[in-house]
Amino acid sequence: MYKDIPVDDRSIAKSYKVYKTFKFNETDSGSGIFAIQGLSSSAYDFRTGSAASQSYGSFNAVSKSLGLHSSTWYSHGTFYKLPTYFMVKSLYYQYDNLPNPKSNNERYINYTAGNWLRKWPHGRIESDWGSINPRNLNDKVNVITIPQQFFGEEIKPGSVIIEDSSGATTVELRDDGHGQLYDFAYSASFAAGTPGGSPLTGSVIGNVFYEHGIITIIDTGSLYQSCSIGSVYPYTGQYGGSDGFTLEFKATQTNYEYEYLCNVPSYHFNYSTNPSLVPGRSGSLTIPSGSVYLWNDGDFSNTQPFVPEYENVVDLLLPPASSSYANSYSSGVKYEGFISHSEFGTYVTNIGLYNDRNELLAISKLSNPIKNDPELDLSFLIRFDV
């Protein structure tokens, strides 16, 4: 028993965001979390054989012995520091500064990836902002990459925490929800927009590009020069990474609540296939001798004889006739007398939602059976989240 649900009775009631916390460290490159460094220098005569690089994964000695390219020597790949630097600069920084490839006196923020409105300082009325600070990039950048399978639609702003240890000293970097990383130990001066001290503290340490899963450390001076690179880095700063780093963030996913209004007019859906309505509980289905169920993936356009694969055949035969069971099944043709009683009626316990190919997609289970009175119209509102 099927009934089409009109388009007007189908809707998306609302949407909402959900978040999930992930925590990784420098050893999770197998999950696609890479900590790499970008270095600026001349690109003239760039050669991968001699260029500075970082490799991740297990070493493949066979690839090297066969003389294959060095990028094939490690299972997770090799990252070259010069291209990494210019990629990050081109995507996120150079068009936010002067001069840039487009102009000597105009910033082209629409050429800059990431949400430009997330800038520092922030949280003040517009008249107090002055000029928004551009993103600055010197000759080094440390980059943490996060695969989309972990951050979803975006990294939740304000959820990033990077802890990097060097001996007894631990630096904790957090994002401000507007795309900037700062040293949590100097959160007050950062929030006030008044960095100071020597070396400079309370300023922007890096950036988070939430939509892309990219985190950059742009302050690579004496305090943070190896922050986020990990213990494999050849040297460390005061807040370096000789003990490795941990990264925590929240992924973002938008869920939608769907609504389907299922209307049951009077005198509809009053028939039941319950075998208890038929004498001998024979039900309403017939299974002839030798029956099999053939599944052809819903392709009903092919009129030629269908020869199914073994896994597409379900044997519907009952146990052999030599046993105490029959090997076929006939439906009943009469009903028990009680179904003609004026109080008899079917009950609604489950409602199934099907697609146009009659494939069951969702089942709504009622908390209590509802009697389908033949003289009443019924409506069931089904909600589910995806």
PATITOR-699842 format. One record per residue (C-alpha): residue number from 1; x, y, z. Coordinates in nm, 2 decimals, m for minus. Layout:
<pos:NUM&c1:X&c2:Y&c3:Z> .
...
END
This chain:
<pos:1&c1:0.00&c2:0.00&c3:0.00> .
<pos:2&c1:0.17&c2:0.31&c3:m0.12> .
<pos:3&c1:0.07&c2:0.68&c3:m0.14> .
<pos:4&c1:0.26&c2:0.96&c3:m0.30> .
<pos:5&c1:0.35&c2:1.26&c3:m0.08> .
<pos:6&c1:0.28&c2:1.59&c3:m0.26> .
<pos:7&c1:0.57&c2:1.83&c3:m0.30> .
<pos:8&c1:0.40&c2:2.08&c3:m0.07> .
<pos:9&c1:0.41&c2:1.83&c3:0.21> .
<pos:10&c1:0.78&c2:1.79&c3:0.19> .
<pos:11&c1:1.01&c2:2.05&c3:0.34> .
<pos:12&c1:1.34&c2:2.12&c3:0.52> .
<pos:13&c1:1.23&c2:2.24&c3:0.86> .
<pos:14&c1:1.56&c2:2.38&c3:0.97> .
<pos:15&c1:1.94&c2:2.34&c3:0.96> .
<pos:16&c1:2.19&c2:2.34&c3:1.24> .
<pos:17&c1:2.56&c2:2.29&c3:1.28> .
<pos:18&c1:2.72&c2:2.01&c3:1.48> .
<pos:19&c1:3.08&c2:1.99&c3:1.59> .
<pos:20&c1:3.33&c2:1.71&c3:1.66> .
<pos:21&c1:3.66&c2:1.74&c3:1.84> .
<pos:22&c1:3.97&c2:1.59&c3:1.69> .
<pos:23&c1:4.32&c2:1.57&c3:1.84> .
<pos:24&c1:4.63&c2:1.48&c3:1.64> .
<pos:25&c1:5.01&c2:1.50&c3:1.69> .
<pos:26&c1:5.31&c2:1.51&c3:1.47> .
<pos:27&c1:5.31&c2:1.13&c3:1.43> .
<pos:28&c1:4.97&c2:1.13&c3:1.25> .
<pos:29&c1:5.10&c2:1.19&c3:0.90> .
<pos:30&c1:4.94&c2:0.86&c3:0.80> .
<pos:31&c1:4.60&c2:1.03&c3:0.86> .
<pos:32&c1:4.70&c2:1.32&c3:0.63> .
<pos:33&c1:4.81&c2:1.56&c3:0.90> .
<pos:34&c1:5.14&c2:1.70&c3:0.77> .
<pos:35&c1:5.36&c2:1.96&c3:0.94> .
<pos:36&c1:5.59&c2:2.11&c3:0.67> .
<pos:37&c1:5.81&c2:2.41&c3:0.63> .
<pos:38&c1:5.82&c2:2.66&c3:0.35> .
<pos:39&c1:6.13&c2:2.86&c3:0.27> .
<pos:40&c1:6.18&c2:3.15&c3:0.04> .
<pos:41&c1:6.47&c2:3.16&c3:m0.20> .
<pos:42&c1:6.53&c2:3.20&c3:m0.57> .
<pos:43&c1:6.34&c2:2.96&c3:m0.79> .
<pos:44&c1:6.60&c2:2.98&c3:m1.06> .
<pos:45&c1:6.73&c2:2.64&c3:m1.17> .
<pos:46&c1:6.51&c2:2.46&c3:m0.91> .
<pos:47&c1:6.59&c2:2.09&c3:m0.91> .
<pos:48&c1:6.40&c2:1.84&c3:m0.70> .
<pos:49&c1:6.71&c2:1.62&c3:m0.66> .
<pos:50&c1:6.89&c2:1.89&c3:m0.46> .
<pos:51&c1:6.60&c2:2.10&c3:m0.33> .
<pos:52&c1:6.53&c2:2.12&c3:0.04> .
<pos:53&c1:6.23&c2:1.89&c3:0.13> .
<pos:54&c1:6.05&c2:1.69&c3:0.39> .
<pos:55&c1:5.93&c2:1.33&c3:0.34> .
<pos:56&c1:5.66&c2:1.14&c3:0.52> .
<pos:57&c1:5.58&c2:0.77&c3:0.54> .
<pos:58&c1:5.78&c2:0.46&c3:0.51> .
<pos:59&c1:6.09&c2:0.46&c3:0.29> .
<pos:60&c1:6.08&c2:0.25&c3:m0.03> .
<pos:61&c1:6.43&c2:0.13&c3:m0.10> .
<pos:62&c1:6.32&c2:m0.04&c3:m0.42> .
<pos:63&c1:6.20&c2:0.29&c3:m0.57> .
<pos:64&c1:6.53&c2:0.45&c3:m0.50> .
<pos:65&c1:6.73&c2:0.15&c3:m0.63> .
<pos:66&c1:6.54&c2:0.16&c3:m0.95> .
<pos:67&c1:6.63&c2:0.53&c3:m1.00> .
<pos:68&c1:6.27&c2:0.65&c3:m0.97> .
<pos:69&c1:6.20&c2:1.01&c3:m0.88> .
<pos:70&c1:6.26&c2:1.09&c3:m0.52> .
<pos:71&c1:5.89&c2:1.18&c3:m0.47> .
<pos:72&c1:5.82&c2:0.80&c3:m0.49> .
<pos:73&c1:6.06&c2:0.71&c3:m0.22> .
<pos:74&c1:5.82&c2:0.77&c3:0.07> .
<pos:75&c1:5.47&c2:0.63&c3:0.10> .
<pos:76&c1:5.30&c2:0.96&c3:0.19> .
<pos:77&c1:5.51&c2:1.18&c3:m0.04> .
<pos:78&c1:5.77&c2:1.44&c3:m0.04> .
<pos:79&c1:5.71&c2:1.82&c3:0.02> .
<pos:80&c1:5.95&c2:2.07&c3:m0.12> .
<pos:81&c1:6.01&c2:2.38&c3:0.09> .
<pos:82&c1:6.04&c2:2.64&c3:m0.19> .
<pos:83&c1:5.72&c2:2.55&c3:m0.38> .
<pos:84&c1:5.54&c2:2.52&c3:m0.04> .
<pos:85&c1:5.64&c2:2.87&c3:0.05> .
<pos:86&c1:5.53&c2:3.03&c3:m0.28> .
<pos:87&c1:5.20&c2:2.83&c3:m0.28> .
<pos:88&c1:5.11&c2:2.97&c3:0.07> .
<pos:89&c1:5.22&c2:3.32&c3:m0.02> .
<pos:90&c1:5.02&c2:3.32&c3:m0.35> .
<pos:91&c1:4.70&c2:3.19&c3:m0.20> .
<pos:92&c1:4.68&c2:3.37&c3:0.13> .
<pos:93&c1:4.93&c2:3.66&c3:0.16> .
<pos:94&c1:5.07&c2:3.85&c3:m0.14> .
<pos:95&c1:4.75&c2:4.02&c3:m0.26> .
<pos:96&c1:4.68&c2:4.14&c3:0.09> .
<pos:97&c1:5.00&c2:4.35&c3:0.08> .
<pos:98&c1:5.17&c2:4.63&c3:m0.11> .
<pos:99&c1:5.30&c2:4.60&c3:m0.37> .
<pos:100&c1:5.14&c2:4.29&c3:m0.52> .
<pos:101&c1:5.13&c2:4.14&c3:m0.87> .
<pos:102&c1:4.82&c2:4.35&c3:m0.95> .
<pos:103&c1:4.91&c2:4.69&c3:m0.81> .
<pos:104&c1:5.17&c2:4.89&c3:m0.62> .
<pos:105&c1:4.91&c2:5.09&c3:m0.43> .
<pos:106&c1:4.59&c2:4.88&c3:m0.40> .
<pos:107&c1:4.53&c2:4.57&c3:m0.20> .
<pos:108&c1:4.33&c2:4.30&c3:m0.39> .
<pos:109&c1:4.16&c2:4.12&c3:m0.11> .
<pos:110&c1:3.93&c2:3.94&c3:m0.34> .
<pos:111&c1:4.23&c2:3.76&c3:m0.48> .
<pos:112&c1:4.32&c2:3.64&c3:m0.13> .
<pos:113&c1:4.19&c2:3.29&c3:m0.02> .
<pos:114&c1:4.01&c2:3.27&c3:0.31> .
<pos:115&c1:3.76&c2:3.50&c3:0.47> .
<pos:116&c1:3.92&c2:3.84&c3:0.46> .
<pos:117&c1:3.67&c2:3.98&c3:0.72> .
<pos:118&c1:3.84&c2:3.77&c3:0.98> .
<pos:119&c1:4.12&c2:4.01&c3:1.06> .
<pos:120&c1:4.31&c2:4.14&c3:1.35> .
<pos:121&c1:4.24&c2:4.35&c3:1.55> .
<pos:122&c1:3.87&c2:4.26&c3:1.59> .
<pos:123&c1:3.58&c2:4.29&c3:1.82> .
<pos:124&c1:3.56&c2:4.67&c3:1.81> .
<pos:125&c1:3.33&c2:4.92&c3:1.66> .
<pos:126&c1:3.43&c2:5.00&c3:1.30> .
<pos:127&c1:3.55&c2:5.35&c3:1.39> .
<pos:128&c1:3.81&c2:5.21&c3:1.63> .
<pos:129&c1:3.96&c2:4.97&c3:1.38> .
<pos:130&c1:4.17&c2:5.21&c3:1.18> .
<pos:131&c1:4.32&c2:5.02&c3:0.89> .
<pos:132&c1:4.28&c2:4.65&c3:0.92> .
<pos:133&c1:4.62&c2:4.49&c3:0.95> .
<pos:134&c1:4.72&c2:4.29&c3:0.64> .
<pos:135&c1:4.85&c2:3.94&c3:0.66> .
<pos:136&c1:5.23&c2:3.95&c3:0.66> .
<pos:137&c1:5.46&c2:3.67&c3:0.55> .
<pos:138&c1:5.84&c2:3.68&c3:0.59> .
<pos:139&c1:6.08&c2:3.43&c3:0.43> .
<pos:140&c1:5.97&c2:3.13&c3:0.64> .
<pos:141&c1:5.64&c2:2.97&c3:0.71> .
<pos:142&c1:5.54&c2:2.65&c3:0.90> .
<pos:143&c1:5.23&c2:2.48&c3:0.77> .
<pos:144&c1:5.00&c2:2.22&c3:0.92> .
<pos:145&c1:4.76&c2:2.06&c3:0.68> .
<pos:146&c1:4.43&c2:1.89&c3:0.78> .
<pos:147&c1:4.23&c2:1.67&c3:0.53> .
<pos:148&c1:3.87&c2:1.77&c3:0.47> .
<pos:149&c1:3.76&c2:1.43&c3:0.59> .
<pos:150&c1:3.84&c2:1.56&c3:0.94> .
<pos:151&c1:3.74&c2:1.92&c3:0.94> .
<pos:152&c1:3.42&c2:1.88&c3:0.73> .
<pos:153&c1:3.28&c2:2.21&c3:0.60> .
<pos:154&c1:3.54&c2:2.41&c3:0.80> .
<pos:155&c1:3.74&c2:2.42&c3:1.12> .
<pos:156&c1:3.52&c2:2.57&c3:1.38> .
<pos:157&c1:3.65&c2:2.92&c3:1.45> .
<pos:158&c1:3.79&c2:2.96&c3:1.80> .
<pos:159&c1:3.85&c2:2.58&c3:1.84> .
<pos:160&c1:4.22&c2:2.55&c3:1.74> .
<pos:161&c1:4.47&c2:2.47&c3:2.01> .
<pos:162&c1:4.83&c2:2.39&c3:1.93> .
<pos:163&c1:5.06&c2:2.28&c3:2.21> .
<pos:164&c1:5.43&c2:2.25&c3:2.13> .
<pos:165&c1:5.69&c2:2.15&c3:2.39> .
<pos:166&c1:6.06&c2:2.19&c3:2.43> .
<pos:167&c1:6.19&c2:2.04&c3:2.75> .
<pos:168&c1:6.01&c2:2.19&c3:3.04> .
<pos:169&c1:5.86&c2:2.48&c3:2.83> .
<pos:170&c1:5.53&c2:2.45&c3:2.65> .
<pos:171&c1:5.38&c2:2.71&c3:2.42> .
<pos:172&c1:5.01&c2:2.71&c3:2.37> .
<pos:173&c1:4.88&c2:2.87&c3:2.05> .
<pos:174&c1:4.51&c2:2.94&c3:2.00> .
<pos:175&c1:4.30&c2:3.10&c3:1.73> .
<pos:176&c1:4.09&c2:3.40&c3:1.80> .
<pos:177&c1:3.79&c2:3.29&c3:1.59> .
<pos:178&c1:3.89&c2:3.54&c3:1.32> .
<pos:179&c1:4.18&c2:3.35&c3:1.16> .
<pos:180&c1:4.47&c2:3.46&c3:1.38> .
<pos:181&c1:4.69&c2:3.25&c3:1.60> .
<pos:182&c1:4.83&c2:3.40&c3:1.92> .
<pos:183&c1:5.03&c2:3.29&c3:2.21> .
<pos:184&c1:4.78&c2:3.22&c3:2.49> .
<pos:185&c1:5.03&c2:3.33&c3:2.75> .
<pos:186&c1:5.00&c2:3.69&c3:2.60> .
<pos:187&c1:4.62&c2:3.68&c3:2.54> .
<pos:188&c1:4.56&c2:4.01&c3:2.71> .
<pos:189&c1:4.80&c2:4.21&c3:2.50> .
<pos:190&c1:4.68&c2:4.03&c3:2.19> .
<pos:191&c1:4.31&c2:4.11&c3:2.27> .
<pos:192&c1:4.41&c2:4.48&c3:2.33> .
<pos:193&c1:4.59&c2:4.49&c3:2.00> .
<pos:194&c1:4.90&c2:4.63&c3:2.18> .
<pos:195&c1:5.19&c2:4.38&c3:2.13> .
<pos:196&c1:5.51&c2:4.47&c3:2.30> .
<pos:197&c1:5.82&c2:4.34&c3:2.47> .
<pos:198&c1:6.15&c2:4.20&c3:2.33> .
<pos:199&c1:6.11&c2:3.98&c3:2.15> .
<pos:200&c1:5.77&c2:4.10&c3:2.04> .
<pos:201&c1:5.49&c2:3.91&c3:2.22> .
<pos:202&c1:5.11&c2:3.94&c3:2.20> .
<pos:203&c1:5.11&c2:3.97&c3:1.82> .
<pos:204&c1:4.99&c2:3.74&c3:1.55> .
<pos:205&c1:5.18&c2:3.42&c3:1.55> .
<pos:206&c1:5.01&c2:3.27&c3:1.25> .
<pos:207&c1:4.68&c2:3.22&c3:1.07> .
<pos:208&c1:4.40&c2:2.96&c3:1.04> .
<pos:209&c1:4.22&c2:2.93&c3:0.71> .
<pos:210&c1:3.92&c2:2.75&c3:0.84> .
<pos:211&c1:3.76&c2:2.66&c3:0.51> .
<pos:212&c1:4.07&c2:2.50&c3:0.37> .
<pos:213&c1:4.21&c2:2.32&c3:0.68> .
<pos:214&c1:4.54&c2:2.51&c3:0.66> .
<pos:215&c1:4.72&c2:2.65&c3:0.96> .
<pos:216&c1:5.03&c2:2.86&c3:0.92> .
<pos:217&c1:5.30&c2:2.98&c3:1.17> .
<pos:218&c1:5.43&c2:3.30&c3:1.02> .
<pos:219&c1:5.63&c2:3.42&c3:1.33> .
<pos:220&c1:5.94&c2:3.19&c3:1.28> .
<pos:221&c1:6.18&c2:3.40&c3:1.49> .
<pos:222&c1:6.37&c2:3.30&c3:1.80> .
<pos:223&c1:6.05&c2:3.21&c3:1.99> .
<pos:224&c1:5.85&c2:3.01&c3:1.74> .
<pos:225&c1:6.10&c2:2.91&c3:1.47> .
<pos:226&c1:6.02&c2:2.54&c3:1.50> .
<pos:227&c1:5.67&c2:2.56&c3:1.64> .
<pos:228&c1:5.45&c2:2.30&c3:1.48> .
<pos:229&c1:5.73&c2:2.13&c3:1.29> .
<pos:230&c1:5.79&c2:1.87&c3:1.55> .
<pos:231&c1:6.09&c2:1.68&c3:1.69> .
<pos:232&c1:6.23&c2:1.60&c3:1.35> .
<pos:233&c1:6.32&c2:1.96&c3:1.30> .
<pos:234&c1:6.70&c2:2.01&c3:1.32> .
<pos:235&c1:6.69&c2:2.30&c3:1.56> .
<pos:236&c1:6.45&c2:2.46&c3:1.80> .
<pos:237&c1:6.37&c2:2.80&c3:1.94> .
<pos:238&c1:6.28&c2:2.90&c3:2.29> .
<pos:239&c1:5.93&c2:2.76&c3:2.22> .
<pos:240&c1:6.05&c2:2.50&c3:1.97> .
<pos:241&c1:5.93&c2:2.15&c3:1.91> .
<pos:242&c1:6.19&c2:1.91&c3:2.03> .
<pos:243&c1:5.92&c2:1.71&c3:2.22> .
<pos:244&c1:5.67&c2:1.73&c3:1.93> .
<pos:245&c1:5.33&c2:1.91&c3:1.91> .
<pos:246&c1:4.96&c2:1.83&c3:1.95> .
<pos:247&c1:4.68&c2:1.98&c3:1.75> .
<pos:248&c1:4.32&c2:2.01&c3:1.87> .
<pos:249&c1:4.03&c2:2.15&c3:1.67> .
<pos:250&c1:3.66&c2:2.10&c3:1.60> .
<pos:251&c1:3.51&c2:1.99&c3:1.27> .
<pos:252&c1:3.19&c2:2.15&c3:1.14> .
<pos:253&c1:2.90&c2:1.97&c3:0.97> .
<pos:254&c1:2.56&c2:2.12&c3:0.88> .
<pos:255&c1:2.27&c2:1.89&c3:0.95> .
<pos:256&c1:1.92&c2:1.93&c3:0.80> .
<pos:257&c1:1.59&c2:1.84&c3:0.96> .
<pos:258&c1:1.34&c2:1.71&c3:0.70> .
<pos:259&c1:0.97&c2:1.71&c3:0.74> .
<pos:260&c1:0.72&c2:1.49&c3:0.56> .
<pos:261&c1:0.35&c2:1.52&c3:0.62> .
<pos:262&c1:0.17&c2:1.19&c3:0.55> .
<pos:263&c1:m0.20&c2:1.23&c3:0.51> .
<pos:264&c1:m0.43&c2:0.93&c3:0.53> .
<pos:265&c1:m0.78&c2:1.02&c3:0.40> .
<pos:266&c1:m1.08&c2:0.83&c3:0.54> .
<pos:267&c1:m1.14&c2:0.48&c3:0.40> .
<pos:268&c1:m0.77&c2:0.46&c3:0.29> .
<pos:269&c1:m0.51&c2:0.21&c3:0.41> .
<pos:270&c1:m0.78&c2:m0.01&c3:0.57> .
<pos:271&c1:m0.65&c2:m0.34&c3:0.42> .
<pos:272&c1:m0.41&c2:m0.56&c3:0.62> .
<pos:273&c1:m0.17&c2:m0.84&c3:0.50> .
<pos:274&c1:m0.15&c2:m0.98&c3:0.85> .
<pos:275&c1:m0.18&c2:m1.36&c3:0.82> .
<pos:276&c1:m0.40&c2:m1.37&c3:1.13> .
<pos:277&c1:m0.69&c2:m1.24&c3:0.92> .
<pos:278&c1:m0.69&c2:m1.55&c3:0.70> .
<pos:279&c1:m0.81&c2:m1.90&c3:0.81> .
<pos:280&c1:m0.51&c2:m2.12&c3:0.88> .
<pos:281&c1:m0.29&c2:m1.81&c3:0.90> .
<pos:282&c1:m0.21&c2:m1.86&c3:0.54> .
<pos:283&c1:m0.16&c2:m1.49&c3:0.47> .
<pos:284&c1:m0.20&c2:m1.32&c3:0.14> .
<pos:285&c1:0.12&c2:m1.43&c3:m0.05> .
<pos:286&c1:0.17&c2:m1.73&c3:m0.27> .
<pos:287&c1:0.51&c2:m1.90&c3:m0.31> .
<pos:288&c1:0.49&c2:m2.15&c3:m0.59> .
<pos:289&c1:0.71&c2:m2.45&c3:m0.60> .
<pos:290&c1:1.07&c2:m2.38&c3:m0.72> .
<pos:291&c1:1.05&c2:m2.00&c3:m0.65> .
<pos:292&c1:1.36&c2:m1.78&c3:m0.64> .
<pos:293&c1:1.39&c2:m1.41&c3:m0.59> .
<pos:294&c1:1.60&c2:m1.24&c3:m0.86> .
<pos:295&c1:1.76&c2:m0.91&c3:m0.78> .
<pos:296&c1:1.87&c2:m0.71&c3:m1.08> .
<pos:297&c1:1.97&c2:m0.38&c3:m0.92> .
<pos:298&c1:1.64&c2:m0.21&c3:m1.02> .
<pos:299&c1:1.71&c2:m0.23&c3:m1.40> .
<pos:300&c1:1.36&c2:m0.32&c3:m1.53> .
<pos:301&c1:1.42&c2:m0.19&c3:m1.88> .
<pos:302&c1:1.60&c2:m0.51&c3:m2.00> .
<pos:303&c1:1.33&c2:m0.75&c3:m2.13> .
<pos:304&c1:1.59&c2:m1.03&c3:m2.21> .
<pos:305&c1:1.61&c2:m1.33&c3:m1.98> .
<pos:306&c1:1.81&c2:m1.23&c3:m1.68> .
<pos:307&c1:2.09&c2:m1.46&c3:m1.56> .
<pos:308&c1:2.18&c2:m1.34&c3:m1.21> .
<pos:309&c1:2.51&c2:m1.37&c3:m1.03> .
<pos:310&c1:2.51&c2:m1.62&c3:m0.75> .
<pos:311&c1:2.50&c2:m1.35&c3:m0.48> .
<pos:312&c1:2.19&c2:m1.20&c3:m0.64> .
<pos:313&c1:1.98&c2:m1.51&c3:m0.60> .
<pos:314&c1:1.78&c2:m1.57&c3:m0.28> .
<pos:315&c1:1.62&c2:m1.92&c3:m0.27> .
<pos:316&c1:1.27&c2:m1.90&c3:m0.15> .
<pos:317&c1:1.21&c2:m2.27&c3:m0.13> .
<pos:318&c1:1.08&c2:m2.41&c3:0.19> .
<pos:319&c1:1.24&c2:m2.73&c3:0.33> .
<pos:320&c1:1.22&c2:m3.04&c3:0.10> .
<pos:321&c1:0.89&c2:m3.23&c3:0.08> .
<pos:322&c1:1.06&c2:m3.53&c3:0.25> .
<pos:323&c1:1.05&c2:m3.33&c3:0.57> .
<pos:324&c1:0.74&c2:m3.23&c3:0.76> .
<pos:325&c1:0.72&c2:m2.91&c3:0.57> .
<pos:326&c1:0.57&c2:m2.82&c3:0.23> .
<pos:327&c1:0.79&c2:m2.68&c3:m0.05> .
<pos:328&c1:0.53&c2:m2.43&c3:m0.17> .
<pos:329&c1:0.29&c2:m2.19&c3:m0.02> .
<pos:330&c1:m0.06&c2:m2.08&c3:m0.12> .
<pos:331&c1:m0.23&c2:m1.77&c3:m0.01> .
<pos:332&c1:m0.57&c2:m1.77&c3:0.16> .
<pos:333&c1:m0.88&c2:m1.66&c3:m0.03> .
<pos:334&c1:m1.12&c2:m1.61&c3:0.26> .
<pos:335&c1:m1.11&c2:m1.39&c3:0.57> .
<pos:336&c1:m1.20&c2:m1.45&c3:0.93> .
<pos:337&c1:m1.54&c2:m1.34&c3:1.03> .
<pos:338&c1:m1.43&c2:m1.08&c3:1.29> .
<pos:339&c1:m1.30&c2:m0.84&c3:1.02> .
<pos:340&c1:m1.66&c2:m0.75&c3:0.94> .
<pos:341&c1:m1.73&c2:m0.62&c3:1.29> .
<pos:342&c1:m1.80&c2:m0.25&c3:1.30> .
<pos:343&c1:m1.52&c2:m0.19&c3:1.55> .
<pos:344&c1:m1.26&c2:m0.37&c3:1.35> .
<pos:345&c1:m0.99&c2:m0.15&c3:1.20> .
<pos:346&c1:m0.62&c2:m0.16&c3:1.11> .
<pos:347&c1:m0.36&c2:0.00&c3:1.33> .
<pos:348&c1:m0.06&c2:0.21&c3:1.21> .
<pos:349&c1:0.26&c2:0.11&c3:1.38> .
<pos:350&c1:0.53&c2:0.20&c3:1.13> .
<pos:351&c1:0.55&c2:0.44&c3:0.83> .
<pos:352&c1:0.80&c2:0.38&c3:0.56> .
<pos:353&c1:0.93&c2:0.64&c3:0.32> .
<pos:354&c1:1.02&c2:0.51&c3:m0.03> .
<pos:355&c1:1.18&c2:0.66&c3:m0.34> .
<pos:356&c1:1.04&c2:0.65&c3:m0.69> .
<pos:357&c1:1.18&c2:0.29&c3:m0.73> .
<pos:358&c1:0.99&c2:0.17&c3:m0.43> .
<pos:359&c1:1.31&c2:0.13&c3:m0.23> .
<pos:360&c1:1.27&c2:0.18&c3:0.14> .
<pos:361&c1:1.48&c2:0.48&c3:0.26> .
<pos:362&c1:1.35&c2:0.54&c3:0.61> .
<pos:363&c1:1.11&c2:0.40&c3:0.87> .
<pos:364&c1:0.92&c2:0.60&c3:1.13> .
<pos:365&c1:0.81&c2:0.40&c3:1.43> .
<pos:366&c1:0.52&c2:0.53&c3:1.63> .
<pos:367&c1:0.55&c2:0.51&c3:2.01> .
<pos:368&c1:0.20&c2:0.36&c3:2.03> .
<pos:369&c1:m0.02&c2:0.20&c3:1.76> .
<pos:370&c1:m0.27&c2:0.44&c3:1.61> .
<pos:371&c1:m0.61&c2:0.30&c3:1.50> .
<pos:372&c1:m0.69&c2:0.39&c3:1.15> .
<pos:373&c1:m1.06&c2:0.47&c3:1.19> .
<pos:374&c1:m1.22&c2:0.44&c3:0.84> .
<pos:375&c1:m1.43&c2:0.75&c3:0.90> .
<pos:376&c1:m1.15&c2:0.98&c3:1.00> .
<pos:377&c1:m0.87&c2:1.16&c3:0.82> .
<pos:378&c1:m0.53&c2:1.11&c3:0.98> .
<pos:379&c1:m0.21&c2:1.30&c3:0.94> .
<pos:380&c1:0.14&c2:1.19&c3:1.05> .
<pos:381&c1:0.42&c2:1.44&c3:1.06> .
<pos:382&c1:0.76&c2:1.27&c3:1.02> .
<pos:383&c1:1.08&c2:1.45&c3:1.11> .
<pos:384&c1:1.44&c2:1.32&c3:1.07> .
<pos:385&c1:1.79&c2:1.46&c3:1.06> .
<pos:386&c1:2.05&c2:1.41&c3:0.79> .
END
